[in-house]
């Protein structure tokens, strides 16, 4: 993949607990702020980074985990859902490229934007 992120899109849904496989990755002093789940994937916001677990395959045993430290986010934008839209969006820009986050109904756009802003500013 080189240094570029290409077409990375994540979808977050309702608030969730933190799964054990992501809890095990937390470092000393790292605290969970919030977590969101879709059907098979989970995103965890900590005071240091965002962790995303992307479950793959039919059995769901294969997981790709992304770790995005807030210090690597250069800029972000938010787009709230309009009357005909079902998803809000957040886009994050890093040196490696941009990451789009679709927020389904139930995921609080302002809460997530505030978490990101608190740790990148």
MDAnalysis code that builds the backbone (N, CA, C; Angstrom):
import MDAnalysis as mda
import numpy as np

u = mda.Universe.empty(363, n_residues=121, atom_resindex=np.repeat(np.arange(121), 3), trajectory=True)
u.add_TopologyAttr("name", ["N", "CA", "C"] * 121)
u.add_TopologyAttr("resid", np.arange(1, 122))
u.add_TopologyAttr("resname", ["UNK", "UNK", "UNK", "UNK", "UNK", "UNK", "UNK", "UNK", "UNK", "UNK", "UNK", "UNK", "UNK", "UNK", "UNK", "UNK", "UNK", "UNK", "UNK", "UNK", "UNK", "UNK", "UNK", "UNK", "UNK", "UNK", "UNK", "UNK", "UNK", "UNK", "UNK", "UNK", "UNK", "UNK", "UNK", "UNK", "UNK", "UNK", "UNK", "UNK", "UNK", "UNK", "UNK", "UNK", "UNK", "UNK", "UNK", "UNK", "UNK", "UNK", "UNK", "UNK", "UNK", "UNK", "UNK", "UNK", "UNK", "UNK", "UNK", "UNK", "UNK", "UNK", "UNK", "UNK", "UNK", "UNK", "UNK", "UNK", "UNK", "UNK", "UNK", "UNK", "UNK", "UNK", "UNK", "UNK", "UNK", "UNK", "UNK", "UNK", "UNK", "UNK", "UNK", "UNK", "UNK", "UNK", "UNK", "UNK", "UNK", "UNK", "UNK", "UNK", "UNK", "UNK", "UNK", "UNK", "UNK", "UNK", "UNK", "UNK", "UNK", "UNK", "UNK", "UNK", "UNK", "UNK", "UNK", "UNK", "UNK", "UNK", "UNK", "UNK", "UNK", "UNK", "UNK", "UNK", "UNK", "UNK", "UNK", "UNK", "UNK"])
u.atoms.positions = np.array([
    [0.819, -1.187, 0.000],
    [0.000, 0.000, 0.000],
    [0.861, 1.249, 0.000],
    [2.116, 1.189, 0.368],
    [2.964, 2.372, 0.390],
    [2.551, 3.325, 1.504],
    [2.717, 4.618, 1.261],
    [2.363, 5.628, 2.255],
    [0.976, 6.205, 2.054],
    [0.240, 5.741, 1.054],
    [-1.070, 6.306, 0.747],
    [-2.194, 5.390, 1.221],
    [-3.208, 6.004, 1.803],
    [-4.445, 5.301, 2.136],
    [-5.344, 5.489, 0.931],
    [-5.898, 4.419, 0.405],
    [-6.770, 4.587, -0.750],
    [-8.176, 4.096, -0.424],
    [-9.128, 4.992, -0.547],
    [-10.538, 4.654, -0.390],
    [-10.866, 3.945, 0.919],
    [-10.361, 4.438, 2.009],
    [-10.667, 3.859, 3.314],
    [-11.943, 4.493, 3.839],
    [-12.977, 3.681, 3.998],
    [-14.271, 4.160, 4.476],
    [-14.717, 3.259, 5.612],
    [-15.060, 3.874, 6.739],
    [-15.569, 3.137, 7.882],
    [-16.990, 3.591, 8.160],
    [-17.799, 2.703, 8.726],
    [-19.161, 3.046, 9.119],
    [-19.321, 2.740, 10.595],
    [-19.797, 3.725, 11.347],
    [-20.031, 3.558, 12.784],
    [-21.528, 3.606, 13.035],
    [-21.971, 2.822, 14.006],
    [-23.385, 2.793, 14.355],
    [-23.606, 3.210, 15.791],
    [-24.290, 2.393, 16.541],
    [-24.676, 2.727, 17.911],
    [-23.506, 2.534, 18.876],
    [-23.600, 3.189, 20.035],
    [-22.562, 3.051, 21.051],
    [-22.468, 1.601, 21.500],
    [-21.277, 1.204, 21.938],
    [-21.000, -0.195, 22.225],
    [-19.993, -0.315, 23.355],
    [-19.870, -1.515, 23.863],
    [-18.787, -1.807, 24.799],
    [-17.529, -2.104, 23.989],
    [-16.390, -2.140, 24.659],
    [-15.114, -2.395, 23.986],
    [-14.850, -3.898, 23.985],
    [-14.667, -4.503, 22.814],
    [-14.380, -5.936, 22.771],
    [-13.004, -6.249, 23.362],
    [-12.851, -7.460, 23.858],
    [-11.608, -7.881, 24.522],
    [-10.388, -7.730, 23.624],
    [-10.523, -8.069, 22.336],
    [-9.352, -8.022, 21.455],
    [-8.843, -6.586, 21.260],
    [-9.695, -5.577, 21.426],
    [-9.229, -4.195, 21.360],
    [-8.789, -3.698, 22.732],
    [-9.451, -4.134, 23.771],
    [-9.056, -3.772, 25.143],
    [-7.614, -4.214, 25.398],
    [-7.247, -5.362, 24.847],
    [-5.895, -5.901, 25.047],
    [-4.818, -5.053, 24.382],
    [-5.186, -4.191, 23.443],
    [-4.214, -3.352, 22.731],
    [-3.952, -2.011, 23.407],
    [-4.711, -1.682, 24.432],
    [-4.534, -0.392, 25.096],
    [-3.211, -0.352, 25.844],
    [-2.539, 0.796, 25.787],
    [-1.251, 0.970, 26.458],
    [-1.448, 1.653, 27.805],
    [-0.394, 1.673, 28.615],
    [-0.458, 2.341, 29.922],
    [-0.900, 3.787, 29.752],
    [-1.854, 4.211, 30.551],
    [-2.347, 5.581, 30.508],
    [-3.407, 5.829, 29.453],
    [-3.693, 4.835, 28.635],
    [-4.708, 4.998, 27.593],
    [-6.080, 4.655, 28.171],
    [-7.031, 5.557, 27.972],
    [-8.375, 5.378, 28.516],
    [-9.404, 5.441, 27.390],
    [-10.386, 4.560, 27.456],
    [-11.462, 4.548, 26.469],
    [-12.403, 5.719, 26.735],
    [-12.711, 6.470, 25.699],
    [-13.666, 7.576, 25.776],
    [-15.044, 7.087, 25.331],
    [-15.102, 6.356, 24.213],
    [-16.365, 5.846, 23.694],
    [-16.077, 4.775, 22.649],
    [-17.089, 3.980, 22.330],
    [-16.962, 2.942, 21.311],
    [-18.272, 2.854, 20.537],
    [-18.154, 2.505, 19.254],
    [-19.318, 2.401, 18.374],
    [-19.219, 1.107, 17.588],
    [-20.367, 0.524, 17.275],
    [-20.420, -0.770, 16.600],
    [-21.329, -0.699, 15.386],
    [-20.934, -1.440, 14.355],
    [-21.860, -1.767, 13.277],
    [-22.158, -3.247, 13.468],
    [-22.608, -3.929, 12.464],
    [-22.966, -5.334, 12.637],
    [-21.768, -6.172, 13.086],
    [-20.616, -5.997, 12.430],
    [-19.446, -6.808, 12.768],
    [-18.212, -6.013, 13.154],
    [-18.205, -4.721, 12.913],
    [-17.028, -3.892, 13.147],
    [-17.210, -3.017, 14.379],
    [-16.080, -2.596, 14.966],
    [-16.114, -1.754, 16.163],
    [-15.059, -0.658, 16.030],
    [-15.422, 0.559, 16.459],
    [-14.481, 1.678, 16.527],
    [-14.409, 2.124, 17.976],
    [-13.183, 2.288, 18.482],
    [-12.976, 2.709, 19.865],
    [-12.177, 4.011, 19.853],
    [-12.698, 5.015, 20.556],
    [-11.996, 6.278, 20.729],
    [-11.379, 6.273, 22.115],
    [-10.074, 6.500, 22.170],
    [-9.388, 6.596, 23.458],
    [-8.861, 8.024, 23.600],
    [-8.157, 8.272, 24.675],
    [-7.547, 9.587, 24.857],
    [-6.274, 9.743, 24.020],
    [-5.862, 8.706, 23.282],
    [-4.637, 8.767, 22.483],
    [-4.852, 8.508, 20.986],
    [-5.871, 7.714, 20.657],
    [-6.036, 7.286, 19.268],
    [-7.430, 6.744, 19.019],
    [-7.649, 6.415, 17.756],
    [-8.864, 5.731, 17.355],
    [-8.447, 4.341, 16.887],
    [-9.105, 3.321, 17.407],
    [-8.873, 1.938, 16.995],
    [-10.108, 1.456, 16.245],
    [-9.914, 0.840, 15.089],
    [-11.032, 0.292, 14.332],
    [-10.735, -1.167, 14.036],
    [-11.675, -2.024, 14.406],
    [-11.568, -3.449, 14.132],
    [-12.509, -3.783, 12.989],
    [-11.938, -4.200, 11.866],
    [-12.683, -4.538, 10.658],
    [-12.743, -6.063, 10.563],
    [-13.906, -6.632, 10.855],
    [-14.079, -8.083, 10.829],
    [-14.262, -8.542, 9.393],
    [-13.533, -9.609, 9.026],
    [-13.549, -10.077, 7.644],
    [-13.860, -11.566, 7.591],
    [-14.255, -12.029, 6.424],
    [-14.499, -13.448, 6.198],
    [-15.861, -13.904, 6.685],
    [-16.234, -15.086, 6.273],
    [-17.543, -15.648, 6.611],
    [-17.648, -15.942, 8.096],
    [-16.584, -16.446, 8.693],
    [-16.643, -16.832, 10.110],
    [-16.464, -15.642, 11.047],
    [-15.891, -14.561, 10.538],
    [-15.665, -13.386, 11.371],
    [-14.468, -13.513, 12.290],
    [-13.657, -14.554, 12.102],
    [-12.480, -14.736, 12.967],
    [-11.296, -13.897, 12.515],
    [-11.299, -13.498, 11.245],
    [-10.211, -12.662, 10.730],
    [-10.574, -11.202, 10.978],
    [-9.657, -10.470, 11.623],
    [-9.893, -9.064, 11.927],
    [-8.687, -8.247, 11.507],
    [-8.950, -7.150, 10.820],
    [-7.901, -6.186, 10.503],
    [-8.121, -5.006, 11.446],
    [-7.079, -4.611, 12.159],
    [-7.204, -3.549, 13.160],
    [-6.368, -2.355, 12.735],
    [-7.006, -1.195, 12.724],
    [-6.354, 0.057, 12.382],
    [-6.161, 0.861, 13.662],
    [-5.009, 1.494, 13.791],
    [-4.708, 2.376, 14.915],
    [-4.331, 3.736, 14.338],
    [-5.150, 4.740, 14.639],
    [-4.901, 6.079, 14.124],
    [-4.694, 7.037, 15.292],
    [-3.425, 7.351, 15.612],
    [-3.164, 8.327, 16.677],
    [-3.704, 9.695, 16.268],
    [-4.323, 10.387, 17.209],
    [-4.879, 11.712, 16.918],
    [-3.824, 12.678, 16.398],
    [-2.578, 12.524, 16.867],
    [-1.514, 13.442, 16.443],
    [-1.258, 13.363, 14.941],
    [-1.729, 12.298, 14.278],
    [-1.526, 12.146, 12.839],
    [-2.666, 12.718, 12.009],
    [-3.707, 13.221, 12.669],
    [-4.822, 13.830, 11.950],
    [-4.508, 15.313, 11.767],
    [-4.436, 15.747, 10.509],
    [-4.112, 17.137, 10.196],
    [-5.344, 18.027, 10.169],
    [-6.474, 17.459, 9.763],
    [-7.687, 18.239, 9.572],
    [-8.859, 17.275, 9.538],
    [-10.059, 17.768, 9.886],
    [-11.243, 16.943, 9.712],
    [-12.425, 17.808, 9.327],
    [-13.414, 17.187, 8.699],
    [-14.644, 17.885, 8.355],
    [-15.823, 17.037, 8.807],
    [-16.950, 17.697, 9.064],
    [-18.172, 16.971, 9.424],
    [-19.281, 17.411, 8.486],
    [-20.167, 16.487, 8.178],
    [-21.333, 16.775, 7.341],
    [-22.522, 16.096, 7.992],
    [-23.469, 16.906, 8.455],
    [-24.628, 16.302, 9.105],
    [-25.597, 15.772, 8.060],
    [-26.467, 14.863, 8.477],
    [-27.433, 14.260, 7.564],
    [-28.506, 15.278, 7.215],
    [-28.797, 15.391, 5.943],
    [-29.882, 16.261, 5.498],
    [-31.205, 15.514, 5.604],
    [-32.296, 16.168, 5.210],
    [-33.619, 15.552, 5.347],
    [-33.764, 14.230, 4.583],
    [-33.036, 14.076, 3.479],
    [-33.156, 12.851, 2.688],
    [-31.998, 11.887, 2.909],
    [-31.000, 12.289, 3.706],
    [-29.828, 11.454, 3.967],
    [-30.080, 10.574, 5.186],
    [-29.478, 9.397, 5.185],
    [-29.566, 8.547, 6.375],
    [-28.272, 8.563, 7.174],
    [-27.183, 9.016, 6.570],
    [-25.888, 9.021, 7.242],
    [-25.316, 10.435, 7.349],
    [-24.656, 10.689, 8.475],
    [-23.786, 11.856, 8.611],
    [-22.388, 11.371, 8.249],
    [-21.455, 12.302, 8.029],
    [-20.101, 11.904, 7.654],
    [-19.057, 12.739, 8.378],
    [-17.945, 12.093, 8.659],
    [-16.747, 12.772, 9.131],
    [-15.627, 12.343, 8.190],
    [-14.806, 13.288, 7.775],
    [-13.644, 12.937, 6.966],
    [-12.399, 13.415, 7.697],
    [-11.417, 12.534, 7.793],
    [-10.155, 12.812, 8.466],
    [-9.057, 12.864, 7.417],
    [-8.193, 13.855, 7.511],
    [-7.044, 13.945, 6.602],
    [-5.767, 13.703, 7.390],
    [-4.921, 12.819, 6.857],
    [-3.618, 12.518, 7.441],
    [-2.577, 12.649, 6.333],
    [-1.309, 12.527, 6.676],
    [-0.260, 12.549, 5.652],
    [-0.403, 11.380, 4.690],
    [-1.012, 10.297, 5.148],
    [-1.159, 9.104, 4.322],
    [-2.396, 9.159, 3.417],
    [-3.267, 10.139, 3.614],
    [-4.477, 10.240, 2.804],
    [-5.672, 10.571, 3.682],
    [-6.859, 10.410, 3.123],
    [-8.061, 10.731, 3.886],
    [-8.848, 9.470, 4.212],
    [-9.618, 9.574, 5.283],
    [-10.445, 8.468, 5.769],
    [-11.846, 9.018, 5.949],
    [-12.820, 8.356, 5.338],
    [-14.209, 8.785, 5.475],
    [-14.907, 7.877, 6.491],
    [-15.669, 8.515, 7.393],
    [-16.436, 7.781, 8.392],
    [-17.907, 8.102, 8.178],
    [-18.699, 7.086, 7.848],
    [-20.144, 7.236, 7.731],
    [-20.754, 6.935, 9.090],
    [-21.648, 7.789, 9.538],
    [-22.307, 7.588, 10.824],
    [-23.775, 7.252, 10.597],
    [-24.157, 6.066, 10.992],
    [-25.554, 5.665, 10.879],
    [-26.365, 6.350, 11.967],
    [-27.668, 6.336, 11.817],
    [-28.536, 6.877, 12.870],
    [-28.197, 6.182, 14.173],
    [-28.109, 6.948, 15.240],
    [-27.733, 6.394, 16.541],
    [-26.319, 6.771, 16.936],
    [-25.480, 7.099, 15.961],
    [-24.121, 7.568, 16.263],
    [-24.171, 9.089, 16.338],
    [-23.711, 9.652, 17.433],
    [-23.806, 11.082, 17.689],
    [-22.653, 11.833, 17.000],
    [-22.961, 12.497, 15.890],
    [-21.963, 13.225, 15.106],
    [-21.215, 14.242, 15.959],
    [-21.941, 15.042, 16.726],
    [-21.293, 16.083, 17.526],
    [-20.395, 15.502, 18.606],
    [-20.812, 14.408, 19.218],
    [-19.998, 13.774, 20.252],
    [-18.675, 13.271, 19.668],
    [-18.742, 12.605, 18.513],
    [-17.532, 12.077, 17.881],
    [-16.630, 13.220, 17.416],
    [-17.219, 14.257, 16.821],
    [-16.424, 15.409, 16.366],
    [-15.740, 16.092, 17.547],
    [-16.427, 16.161, 18.679],
    [-15.843, 16.793, 19.862],
    [-14.675, 15.968, 20.399],
    [-14.801, 14.648, 20.391],
    [-13.701, 13.776, 20.829],
    [-12.472, 14.020, 19.955],
    [-12.673, 14.007, 18.638],
    [-11.563, 14.195, 17.714],
    [-10.935, 15.578, 17.930],
    [-11.767, 16.603, 17.986],
    [-11.245, 17.967, 18.154],
    [-10.491, 18.132, 19.454],
    [-10.999, 17.536, 20.523],
    [-10.344, 17.668, 21.834],
    [-8.923, 17.157, 21.810],
    [-8.671, 16.093, 21.061],
    [-7.345, 15.492, 21.087],
    [-6.432, 15.902, 19.953],
    [-6.953, 16.539, 18.890],
    [-6.043, 16.983, 17.825],
    [-5.672, 18.458, 17.975],
    [-6.437, 19.211, 18.771],
    [-6.141, 20.634, 18.922],
    [-5.151, 20.876, 20.036],
])
